[in-house]
């Protein structure tokens, strides 16, 4: 059991090292990133539809 607790503590410390960078993004930055990703999804969907239509 002691090893498991030590591993969990080490993992928690490692994960917390990455958290500050994540939390530095503002809500506005996240919304902009989300909008960009939505646009990419639309573009990829259009490409897939064109490719599927071309195969028929």
N, CA, C and O atoms as a Tripos MOL2 file, in Angstrom:
@<TRIPOS>MOLECULE
protein
  224   223    56     0     0
PROTEIN
NO_CHARGES

@<TRIPOS>ATOM
      1 N           0.8130   -1.2020    0.0000 N.3       1 UNK1
      2 CA          0.0000    0.0000    0.0000 C.3       1 UNK1
      3 C           0.8580    1.2690    0.0000 C.2       1 UNK1
      4 O           0.4860    2.2740   -0.6050 O.2       1 UNK1
      5 N           1.9770    1.2180    0.6630 N.am      2 UNK2
      6 CA          2.8280    2.3970    0.7580 C.3       2 UNK2
      7 C           3.3370    2.8100   -0.6190 C.2       2 UNK2
      8 O           3.4330    4.0000   -0.9190 O.2       2 UNK2
      9 N           3.6610    1.8310   -1.4480 N.am      3 UNK3
     10 CA          4.1490    2.1430   -2.7990 C.3       3 UNK3
     11 C           3.0740    2.8410   -3.6170 C.2       3 UNK3
     12 O           3.3520    3.7960   -4.3430 O.2       3 UNK3
     13 N           1.8510    2.3580   -3.4910 N.am      4 UNK4
     14 CA          0.7540    2.9460   -4.2450 C.3       4 UNK4
     15 C           0.5640    4.4100   -3.8690 C.2       4 UNK4
     16 O           0.3590    5.2570   -4.7390 O.2       4 UNK4
     17 N           0.6320    4.7040   -2.5860 N.am      5 UNK5
     18 CA          0.4850    6.0840   -2.1320 C.3       5 UNK5
     19 C           1.5910    6.9680   -2.6560 C.2       5 UNK5
     20 O           1.3570    8.1160   -3.0340 O.2       5 UNK5
     21 N           2.8020    6.4300   -2.6770 N.am      6 UNK6
     22 CA          3.9580    7.1800   -3.1830 C.3       6 UNK6
     23 C           3.7930    7.4640   -4.6700 C.2       6 UNK6
     24 O           4.0830    8.5640   -5.1410 O.2       6 UNK6
     25 N           3.3260    6.4610   -5.4000 N.am      7 UNK7
     26 CA          3.1270    6.6440   -6.8480 C.3       7 UNK7
     27 C           2.0530    7.6860   -7.1150 C.2       7 UNK7
     28 O           2.1940    8.5250   -8.0040 O.2       7 UNK7
     29 N           0.9750    7.6230   -6.3350 N.am      8 UNK8
     30 CA         -0.0960    8.6030   -6.5190 C.3       8 UNK8
     31 C           0.4100   10.0080   -6.2370 C.2       8 UNK8
     32 O           0.0670   10.9500   -6.9520 O.2       8 UNK8
     33 N           1.2210   10.1510   -5.2010 N.am      9 UNK9
     34 CA          1.7730   11.4530   -4.8440 C.3       9 UNK9
     35 C           2.6830   11.9630   -5.9580 C.2       9 UNK9
     36 O           2.6260   13.1360   -6.3270 O.2       9 UNK9
     37 N           3.5260   11.0700   -6.4940 N.am     10 UNK10
     38 CA          4.4280   11.4640   -7.5840 C.3      10 UNK10
     39 C           3.6360   11.8760   -8.8150 C.2      10 UNK10
     40 O           3.9570   12.8700   -9.4660 O.2      10 UNK10
     41 N           2.6020   11.1100   -9.1290 N.am     11 UNK11
     42 CA          1.7740   11.4200  -10.2930 C.3      11 UNK11
     43 C           1.0640   12.7600  -10.0940 C.2      11 UNK11
     44 O           0.9830   13.5690  -11.0190 O.2      11 UNK11
     45 N           0.5560   12.9870   -8.8940 N.am     12 UNK12
     46 CA         -0.1280   14.2390   -8.6010 C.3      12 UNK12
     47 C           0.8120   15.4260   -8.7530 C.2      12 UNK12
     48 O           0.4220   16.4650   -9.2860 O.2      12 UNK12
     49 N           2.0430   15.2780   -8.2890 N.am     13 UNK13
     50 CA          3.0280   16.3530   -8.4170 C.3      13 UNK13
     51 C           3.3590   16.6040   -9.8830 C.2      13 UNK13
     52 O           3.4980   17.7520  -10.3040 O.2      13 UNK13
     53 N           3.4850   15.5390  -10.6500 N.am     14 UNK14
     54 CA          3.7970   15.6820  -12.0760 C.3      14 UNK14
     55 C           2.6460   16.3660  -12.8080 C.2      14 UNK14
     56 O           2.8730   17.2330  -13.6530 O.2      14 UNK14
     57 N           1.4140   15.9780  -12.4870 N.am     15 UNK15
     58 CA          0.2540   16.5820  -13.1330 C.3      15 UNK15
     59 C           0.1270   18.0530  -12.7700 C.2      15 UNK15
     60 O          -0.2220   18.8770  -13.6140 O.2      15 UNK15
     61 N           0.4100   18.3820  -11.5210 N.am     16 UNK16
     62 CA          0.2770   19.7750  -11.1010 C.3      16 UNK16
     63 C           1.3110   20.6650  -11.7830 C.2      16 UNK16
     64 O           1.1100   21.8750  -11.8880 O.2      16 UNK16
     65 N           2.4040   20.0890  -12.2410 N.am     17 UNK17
     66 CA          3.4180   20.8700  -12.9490 C.3      17 UNK17
     67 C           2.8810   21.3780  -14.2800 C.2      17 UNK17
     68 O           3.3480   22.4000  -14.7820 O.2      17 UNK17
     69 N           1.9070   20.6800  -14.8590 N.am     18 UNK18
     70 CA          1.3370   21.0800  -16.1440 C.3      18 UNK18
     71 C           0.1360   22.0060  -15.9770 C.2      18 UNK18
     72 O          -0.2350   22.6980  -16.9250 O.2      18 UNK18
     73 N          -0.4630   22.0350  -14.8260 N.am     19 UNK19
     74 CA         -1.6750   22.8270  -14.6210 C.3      19 UNK19
     75 C          -1.4860   24.3230  -14.8050 C.2      19 UNK19
     76 O          -2.3350   24.9490  -15.4400 O.2      19 UNK19
     77 N          -0.4290   24.9350  -14.2910 N.am     20 UNK20
     78 CA         -0.3250   26.3920  -14.4360 C.3      20 UNK20
     79 C          -0.3900   26.8670  -15.8840 C.2      20 UNK20
     80 O          -1.0310   27.8810  -16.1610 O.2      20 UNK20
     81 N           0.2410   26.1790  -16.7960 N.am     21 UNK21
     82 CA          0.2180   26.5790  -18.2060 C.3      21 UNK21
     83 C          -1.2010   26.4990  -18.7550 C.2      21 UNK21
     84 O          -1.6130   27.3470  -19.5470 O.2      21 UNK21
     85 N          -1.9390   25.4910  -18.3400 N.am     22 UNK22
     86 CA         -3.3100   25.3300  -18.8140 C.3      22 UNK22
     87 C          -4.1860   26.4740  -18.3080 C.2      22 UNK22
     88 O          -4.9780   27.0330  -19.0660 O.2      22 UNK22
     89 N          -4.0460   26.8140  -17.0520 N.am     23 UNK23
     90 CA         -4.9020   27.8280  -16.4570 C.3      23 UNK23
     91 C          -4.5370   29.2460  -16.8780 C.2      23 UNK23
     92 O          -5.2750   30.1830  -16.5740 O.2      23 UNK23
     93 N          -3.4310   29.4200  -17.5620 N.am     24 UNK24
     94 CA         -3.0420   30.7510  -18.0100 C.3      24 UNK24
     95 C          -3.9280   31.2480  -19.1440 C.2      24 UNK24
     96 O          -4.0120   32.4550  -19.3750 O.2      24 UNK24
     97 N          -4.5850   30.3450  -19.8490 N.am     25 UNK25
     98 CA         -5.4600   30.7600  -20.9340 C.3      25 UNK25
     99 C          -6.7230   31.3890  -20.3570 C.2      25 UNK25
    100 O          -7.3060   30.8860  -19.3970 O.2      25 UNK25
    101 N          -7.1240   32.4790  -20.9540 N.am     26 UNK26
    102 CA         -8.3400   33.1510  -20.5070 C.3      26 UNK26
    103 C          -9.5430   32.5200  -21.1940 C.2      26 UNK26
    104 O          -9.4080   31.7650  -22.1570 O.2      26 UNK26
    105 N         -10.7020   32.8440  -20.6820 N.am     27 UNK27
    106 CA        -11.9320   32.3350  -21.2780 C.3      27 UNK27
    107 C         -12.0380   32.7820  -22.7320 C.2      27 UNK27
    108 O         -12.4560   32.0080  -23.5940 O.2      27 UNK27
    109 N         -11.6630   34.0160  -23.0030 N.am     28 UNK28
    110 CA        -11.7320   34.5330  -24.3750 C.3      28 UNK28
    111 C         -10.8030   33.7490  -25.3010 C.2      28 UNK28
    112 O         -11.1750   33.4390  -26.4320 O.2      28 UNK28
    113 N          -9.6080   33.4310  -24.8320 N.am     29 UNK29
    114 CA         -8.6690   32.6550  -25.6430 C.3      29 UNK29
    115 C          -9.2150   31.2650  -25.9210 C.2      29 UNK29
    116 O          -9.0700   30.7420  -27.0260 O.2      29 UNK29
    117 N          -9.8400   30.6730  -24.9220 N.am     30 UNK30
    118 CA        -10.4160   29.3440  -25.1100 C.3      30 UNK30
    119 C         -11.5790   29.3870  -26.0910 C.2      30 UNK30
    120 O         -11.7430   28.4740  -26.9000 O.2      30 UNK30
    121 N         -12.3900   30.4450  -26.0250 N.am     31 UNK31
    122 CA        -13.5050   30.5790  -26.9600 C.3      31 UNK31
    123 C         -13.0000   30.7760  -28.3880 C.2      31 UNK31
    124 O         -13.5750   30.2310  -29.3310 O.2      31 UNK31
    125 N         -11.9330   31.5480  -28.5470 N.am     32 UNK32
    126 CA        -11.3490   31.7480  -29.8790 C.3      32 UNK32
    127 C         -10.7950   30.4360  -30.4200 C.2      32 UNK32
    128 O         -10.9680   30.1160  -31.5960 O.2      32 UNK32
    129 N         -10.1340   29.6870  -29.5580 N.am     33 UNK33
    130 CA         -9.5950   28.3920  -29.9730 C.3      33 UNK33
    131 C         -10.7290   27.4420  -30.3460 C.2      33 UNK33
    132 O         -10.6260   26.6910  -31.3150 O.2      33 UNK33
    133 N         -11.8000   27.4810  -29.5780 N.am     34 UNK34
    134 CA        -12.9590   26.6420  -29.8580 C.3      34 UNK34
    135 C         -13.5710   27.0040  -31.2110 C.2      34 UNK34
    136 O         -13.9240   26.1190  -31.9900 O.2      34 UNK34
    137 N         -13.6970   28.2990  -31.4900 N.am     35 UNK35
    138 CA        -14.2340   28.7430  -32.7820 C.3      35 UNK35
    139 C         -13.3510   28.2780  -33.9340 C.2      35 UNK35
    140 O         -13.8510   27.8430  -34.9710 O.2      35 UNK35
    141 N         -12.0520   28.3720  -33.7510 N.am     36 UNK36
    142 CA        -11.1190   27.9180  -34.7900 C.3      36 UNK36
    143 C         -11.2680   26.4260  -35.0360 C.2      36 UNK36
    144 O         -11.2550   25.9730  -36.1810 O.2      36 UNK36
    145 N         -11.4100   25.6720  -33.9680 N.am     37 UNK37
    146 CA        -11.5750   24.2230  -34.1120 C.3      37 UNK37
    147 C         -12.8970   23.8850  -34.7920 C.2      37 UNK37
    148 O         -12.9630   22.9450  -35.5840 O.2      37 UNK37
    149 N         -13.9410   24.6350  -34.4920 N.am     38 UNK38
    150 CA        -15.2320   24.4210  -35.1570 C.3      38 UNK38
    151 C         -15.1000   24.6570  -36.6620 C.2      38 UNK38
    152 O         -15.6410   23.8960  -37.4650 O.2      38 UNK38
    153 N         -14.3760   25.7160  -37.0380 N.am     39 UNK39
    154 CA        -14.1660   26.0100  -38.4600 C.3      39 UNK39
    155 C         -13.3980   24.8820  -39.1380 C.2      39 UNK39
    156 O         -13.7030   24.5130  -40.2720 O.2      39 UNK39
    157 N         -12.4140   24.3420  -38.4530 N.am     40 UNK40
    158 CA        -11.6540   23.2230  -39.0120 C.3      40 UNK40
    159 C         -12.5420   22.0010  -39.2190 C.2      40 UNK40
    160 O         -12.4200   21.3000  -40.2240 O.2      40 UNK40
    161 N         -13.4240   21.7500  -38.2780 N.am     41 UNK41
    162 CA        -14.3420   20.6130  -38.4060 C.3      41 UNK41
    163 C         -15.2390   20.8010  -39.6210 C.2      41 UNK41
    164 O         -15.4730   19.8540  -40.3720 O.2      41 UNK41
    165 N         -15.7410   22.0120  -39.8180 N.am     42 UNK42
    166 CA        -16.5950   22.2940  -40.9720 C.3      42 UNK42
    167 C         -15.8150   22.0800  -42.2670 C.2      42 UNK42
    168 O         -16.3210   21.4550  -43.2000 O.2      42 UNK42
    169 N         -14.5930   22.5920  -42.3270 N.am     43 UNK43
    170 CA        -13.7730   22.4390  -43.5270 C.3      43 UNK43
    171 C         -13.4690   20.9720  -43.8110 C.2      43 UNK43
    172 O         -13.5410   20.5300  -44.9570 O.2      43 UNK43
    173 N         -13.1350   20.2300  -42.7820 N.am     44 UNK44
    174 CA        -12.8470   18.8060  -42.9780 C.3      44 UNK44
    175 C         -14.0940   18.0500  -43.4200 C.2      44 UNK44
    176 O         -14.0190   17.1600  -44.2670 O.2      44 UNK44
    177 N         -15.2300   18.4020  -42.8490 N.am     45 UNK45
    178 CA        -16.4830   17.7560  -43.2420 C.3      45 UNK45
    179 C         -16.7860   18.0170  -44.7090 C.2      45 UNK45
    180 O         -17.2140   17.1160  -45.4300 O.2      45 UNK45
    181 N         -16.5650   19.2470  -45.1490 N.am     46 UNK46
    182 CA        -16.7950   19.5830  -46.5520 C.3      46 UNK46
    183 C         -15.8650   18.7940  -47.4660 C.2      46 UNK46
    184 O         -16.2910   18.3060  -48.5140 O.2      46 UNK46
    185 N         -14.6110   18.6670  -47.0800 N.am     47 UNK47
    186 CA        -13.6630   17.8910  -47.8810 C.3      47 UNK47
    187 C         -14.0830   16.4300  -47.9700 C.2      47 UNK47
    188 O         -14.0010   15.8170  -49.0340 O.2      47 UNK47
    189 N         -14.5260   15.8830  -46.8660 N.am     48 UNK48
    190 CA        -14.9600   14.4820  -46.8520 C.3      48 UNK48
    191 C         -16.1780   14.3110  -47.7460 C.2      48 UNK48
    192 O         -16.2570   13.3500  -48.5120 O.2      48 UNK48
    193 N         -17.1350   15.2410  -47.6540 N.am     49 UNK49
    194 CA        -18.3390   15.1320  -48.4870 C.3      49 UNK49
    195 C         -17.9880   15.2170  -49.9710 C.2      49 UNK49
    196 O         -18.5490   14.4820  -50.7830 O.2      49 UNK49
    197 N         -17.0610   16.1120  -50.3310 N.am     50 UNK50
    198 CA        -16.6380   16.2270  -51.7290 C.3      50 UNK50
    199 C         -15.9640   14.9460  -52.1980 C.2      50 UNK50
    200 O         -16.1930   14.4870  -53.3170 O.2      50 UNK50
    201 N         -15.1380   14.3790  -51.3420 N.am     51 UNK51
    202 CA        -14.4270   13.1580  -51.7140 C.3      51 UNK51
    203 C         -15.4020   11.9930  -51.8790 C.2      51 UNK51
    204 O         -15.2780   11.2010  -52.8120 O.2      51 UNK51
    205 N         -16.3620   11.8960  -50.9770 N.am     52 UNK52
    206 CA        -17.3470   10.8150  -51.0630 C.3      52 UNK52
    207 C         -18.2070   10.9960  -52.3080 C.2      52 UNK52
    208 O         -18.5080   10.0220  -52.9980 O.2      52 UNK52
    209 N         -18.6040   12.2310  -52.6020 N.am     53 UNK53
    210 CA        -19.4160   12.5020  -53.7910 C.3      53 UNK53
    211 C         -18.6300   12.1870  -55.0590 C.2      53 UNK53
    212 O         -19.2060   11.7190  -56.0410 O.2      53 UNK53
    213 N         -17.3390   12.4330  -55.0520 N.am     54 UNK54
    214 CA        -16.5000   12.1550  -56.2120 C.3      54 UNK54
    215 C         -16.2950   10.6750  -56.4540 C.2      54 UNK54
    216 O         -15.9960   10.2690  -57.5770 O.2      54 UNK54
    217 N         -16.4490    9.8630  -55.4290 N.am     55 UNK55
    218 CA        -16.2540    8.4190  -55.5640 C.3      55 UNK55
    219 C         -17.4840    7.7300  -56.1290 C.2      55 UNK55
    220 O         -17.4060    6.5860  -56.5770 O.2      55 UNK55
    221 N         -18.6140    8.4160  -56.1120 N.am     56 UNK56
    222 CA        -19.8590    7.7860  -56.5840 C.3      56 UNK56
    223 C         -20.0100    7.8740  -58.0590 C.2      56 UNK56
    224 O         -21.0010    7.3920  -58.6080 O.2      56 UNK56
@<TRIPOS>BOND
     1     1     2 1
     2     2     3 1
     3     3     4 2
     4     3     5 am
     5     5     6 1
     6     6     7 1
     7     7     8 2
     8     7     9 am
     9     9    10 1
    10    10    11 1
    11    11    12 2
    12    11    13 am
    13    13    14 1
    14    14    15 1
    15    15    16 2
    16    15    17 am
    17    17    18 1
    18    18    19 1
    19    19    20 2
    20    19    21 am
    21    21    22 1
    22    22    23 1
    23    23    24 2
    24    23    25 am
    25    25    26 1
    26    26    27 1
    27    27    28 2
    28    27    29 am
    29    29    30 1
    30    30    31 1
    31    31    32 2
    32    31    33 am
    33    33    34 1
    34    34    35 1
    35    35    36 2
    36    35    37 am
    37    37    38 1
    38    38    39 1
    39    39    40 2
    40    39    41 am
    41    41    42 1
    42    42    43 1
    43    43    44 2
    44    43    45 am
    45    45    46 1
    46    46    47 1
    47    47    48 2
    48    47    49 am
    49    49    50 1
    50    50    51 1
    51    51    52 2
    52    51    53 am
    53    53    54 1
    54    54    55 1
    55    55    56 2
    56    55    57 am
    57    57    58 1
    58    58    59 1
    59    59    60 2
    60    59    61 am
    61    61    62 1
    62    62    63 1
    63    63    64 2
    64    63    65 am
    65    65    66 1
    66    66    67 1
    67    67    68 2
    68    67    69 am
    69    69    70 1
    70    70    71 1
    71    71    72 2
    72    71    73 am
    73    73    74 1
    74    74    75 1
    75    75    76 2
    76    75    77 am
    77    77    78 1
    78    78    79 1
    79    79    80 2
    80    79    81 am
    81    81    82 1
    82    82    83 1
    83    83    84 2
    84    83    85 am
    85    85    86 1
    86    86    87 1
    87    87    88 2
    88    87    89 am
    89    89    90 1
    90    90    91 1
    91    91    92 2
    92    91    93 am
    93    93    94 1
    94    94    95 1
    95    95    96 2
    96    95    97 am
    97    97    98 1
    98    98    99 1
    99    99   100 2
   100    99   101 am
   101   101   102 1
   102   102   103 1
   103   103   104 2
   104   103   105 am
   105   105   106 1
   106   106   107 1
   107   107   108 2
   108   107   109 am
   109   109   110 1
   110   110   111 1
   111   111   112 2
   112   111   113 am
   113   113   114 1
   114   114   115 1
   115   115   116 2
   116   115   117 am
   117   117   118 1
   118   118   119 1
   119   119   120 2
   120   119   121 am
   121   121   122 1
   122   122   123 1
   123   123   124 2
   124   123   125 am
   125   125   126 1
   126   126   127 1
   127   127   128 2
   128   127   129 am
   129   129   130 1
   130   130   131 1
   131   131   132 2
   132   131   133 am
   133   133   134 1
   134   134   135 1
   135   135   136 2
   136   135   137 am
   137   137   138 1
   138   138   139 1
   139   139   140 2
   140   139   141 am
   141   141   142 1
   142   142   143 1
   143   143   144 2
   144   143   145 am
   145   145   146 1
   146   146   147 1
   147   147   148 2
   148   147   149 am
   149   149   150 1
   150   150   151 1
   151   151   152 2
   152   151   153 am
   153   153   154 1
   154   154   155 1
   155   155   156 2
   156   155   157 am
   157   157   158 1
   158   158   159 1
   159   159   160 2
   160   159   161 am
   161   161   162 1
   162   162   163 1
   163   163   164 2
   164   163   165 am
   165   165   166 1
   166   166   167 1
   167   167   168 2
   168   167   169 am
   169   169   170 1
   170   170   171 1
   171   171   172 2
   172   171   173 am
   173   173   174 1
   174   174   175 1
   175   175   176 2
   176   175   177 am
   177   177   178 1
   178   178   179 1
   179   179   180 2
   180   179   181 am
   181   181   182 1
   182   182   183 1
   183   183   184 2
   184   183   185 am
   185   185   186 1
   186   186   187 1
   187   187   188 2
   188   187   189 am
   189   189   190 1
   190   190   191 1
   191   191   192 2
   192   191   193 am
   193   193   194 1
   194   194   195 1
   195   195   196 2
   196   195   197 am
   197   197   198 1
   198   198   199 1
   199   199   200 2
   200   199   201 am
   201   201   202 1
   202   202   203 1
   203   203   204 2
   204   203   205 am
   205   205   206 1
   206   206   207 1
   207   207   208 2
   208   207   209 am
   209   209   210 1
   210   210   211 1
   211   211   212 2
   212   211   213 am
   213   213   214 1
   214   214   215 1
   215   215   216 2
   216   215   217 am
   217   217   218 1
   218   218   219 1
   219   219   220 2
   220   219   221 am
   221   221   222 1
   222   222   223 1
   223   223   224 2
@<TRIPOS>SUBSTRUCTURE
     1 UNK1         2 RESIDUE 1 A UNK
     2 UNK2         6 RESIDUE 1 A UNK
     3 UNK3        10 RESIDUE 1 A UNK
     4 UNK4        14 RESIDUE 1 A UNK
     5 UNK5        18 RESIDUE 1 A UNK
     6 UNK6        22 RESIDUE 1 A UNK
     7 UNK7        26 RESIDUE 1 A UNK
     8 UNK8        30 RESIDUE 1 A UNK
     9 UNK9        34 RESIDUE 1 A UNK
    10 UNK10       38 RESIDUE 1 A UNK
    11 UNK11       42 RESIDUE 1 A UNK
    12 UNK12       46 RESIDUE 1 A UNK
    13 UNK13       50 RESIDUE 1 A UNK
    14 UNK14       54 RESIDUE 1 A UNK
    15 UNK15       58 RESIDUE 1 A UNK
    16 UNK16       62 RESIDUE 1 A UNK
    17 UNK17       66 RESIDUE 1 A UNK
    18 UNK18       70 RESIDUE 1 A UNK
    19 UNK19       74 RESIDUE 1 A UNK
    20 UNK20       78 RESIDUE 1 A UNK
    21 UNK21       82 RESIDUE 1 A UNK
    22 UNK22       86 RESIDUE 1 A UNK
    23 UNK23       90 RESIDUE 1 A UNK
    24 UNK24       94 RESIDUE 1 A UNK
    25 UNK25       98 RESIDUE 1 A UNK
    26 UNK26      102 RESIDUE 1 A UNK
    27 UNK27      106 RESIDUE 1 A UNK
    28 UNK28      110 RESIDUE 1 A UNK
    29 UNK29      114 RESIDUE 1 A UNK
    30 UNK30      118 RESIDUE 1 A UNK
    31 UNK31      122 RESIDUE 1 A UNK
    32 UNK32      126 RESIDUE 1 A UNK
    33 UNK33      130 RESIDUE 1 A UNK
    34 UNK34      134 RESIDUE 1 A UNK
    35 UNK35      138 RESIDUE 1 A UNK
    36 UNK36      142 RESIDUE 1 A UNK
    37 UNK37      146 RESIDUE 1 A UNK
    38 UNK38      150 RESIDUE 1 A UNK
    39 UNK39      154 RESIDUE 1 A UNK
    40 UNK40      158 RESIDUE 1 A UNK
    41 UNK41      162 RESIDUE 1 A UNK
    42 UNK42      166 RESIDUE 1 A UNK
    43 UNK43      170 RESIDUE 1 A UNK
    44 UNK44      174 RESIDUE 1 A UNK
    45 UNK45      178 RESIDUE 1 A UNK
    46 UNK46      182 RESIDUE 1 A UNK
    47 UNK47      186 RESIDUE 1 A UNK
    48 UNK48      190 RESIDUE 1 A UNK
    49 UNK49      194 RESIDUE 1 A UNK
    50 UNK50      198 RESIDUE 1 A UNK
    51 UNK51      202 RESIDUE 1 A UNK
    52 UNK52      206 RESIDUE 1 A UNK
    53 UNK53      210 RESIDUE 1 A UNK
    54 UNK54      214 RESIDUE 1 A UNK
    55 UNK55      218 RESIDUE 1 A UNK
    56 UNK56      222 RESIDUE 1 A UNK
